[in-house]
Amino acid sequence: MKIELLGKDSFGHIQKELLKRSTDSYPAEEKAVADILSCVRSRGDEALFEYEERFDGCRLTKETLLVSDREIEEAYREVSSELVGIIRRSISRIRAFHEQQKQRSWFMTEVSGMVLGQRVTPLERAGVYVPGGKAAYPSSVLMNIVPASVAGVSEIIMCTPPGRDGRVTPTTLVAAREAGAGKIYKLGGAQAIAAMAFGTESVPRVDKITGPGNIYVALAKKAVYGHVAIDSVAGPSEITVLADETADPRYVAADLLSQAEHDELASAILVTTSRSLAEEVQKAVTAFTEKLSRRDIIEKSLDRFGHILVADTLDDAARAVNEIAPEHLEIQTKEPFLVMTKIRNAGAVFIGPYSSEPLGDYMAGPNHVLPTNGTARFFSALSVDDFVKKTSIIYSSREALDALHHDIIDFAKAESLTAHAGSVAVRFGESDY
């Protein structure tokens, strides 16, 4: 990781590099995804089976597309009781946190006889995508399914790619069953997103799709938005650590590497007011990387998207963080809670030396599905709110409408919407209807 002084030129270069990870930079893949979506939409299951054989090397039928109870029972036999216990403890903490996010329907009554309110209702059916392939992420299963369950979604389905043998990773199946998934389909990639967005003979159409995936999954979610809702178009993982001279360089280095190991496109950035800390972190990152199993991925990630920025003041450092708007932000400073008040843009903030980012990934409770690629400026973490909709309720007595009807008529006429005006006027004998 190269040490740079935080300046307008250096920071502008970093932002430009980070934006290259956007889903707007993949025209060839976008065309391939459009073809897959169109084919699945028109040909249904038949297209799904063809794509699964081509991309995942697995031959499926209507009988084997859905994970069976027997397969789930087998998964439980293959997953250690210790890990099942950890999954259950994680679910308990995730559920407890998300229970606090639930909103209630409410009504207010005016003296005039008008009743106004908001009705909160859960979505009928949600679809969760869970990656497969080289790594299994049961934690992502929990983070997507538990808030939907807490919200009261009637049916939660999940799609995840099978191996060539037609089996789904056992830990993924156990996590899904524990979290509350209904049906689990052996589907991966853009074809899985298409199936959930449009429906096929075997896969029901959902109201919302959530969950991470590769570039094809991200582009597919982006393309089906509007046919269904989505959580966000997630990009590669990222972490920014804001630190001063009091931070432990080994902690900072370890936390930067925890995200760099995710993906060659992952971003790990240290913003610090201490040149000596920057140098110590640089040394520790090099030493730690040599011992890690995903060394090749880490080195490629840090070569392109790893940065150490030295700022003059904490205010300058905080401004840089707000410009980056990182997915994960750690604050390791002398007064971290004070520094936190300077932060406006971050998906999740980890405060103090013992709030390591993996705490949030697995056991803290807040959701780890977070906005990436600068979208923390306007997006939030996945939550119960993502799985409900809010409907406005309006009741008016004649007296309440009478008190407002002249204002309504005049407002409508100002917009040249005479039928709007007439809709109210007719109730008081003031129109030509």
Order of alpha helices (4+ residues) and beta strands (2+ residues): beta-alpha-alpha-alpha-alpha-alpha-beta-beta-beta-alpha-beta-alpha-beta-alpha-beta-alpha-beta-beta-alpha-beta-alpha-alpha-beta-alpha-beta-alpha-beta-alpha-beta-alpha-alpha
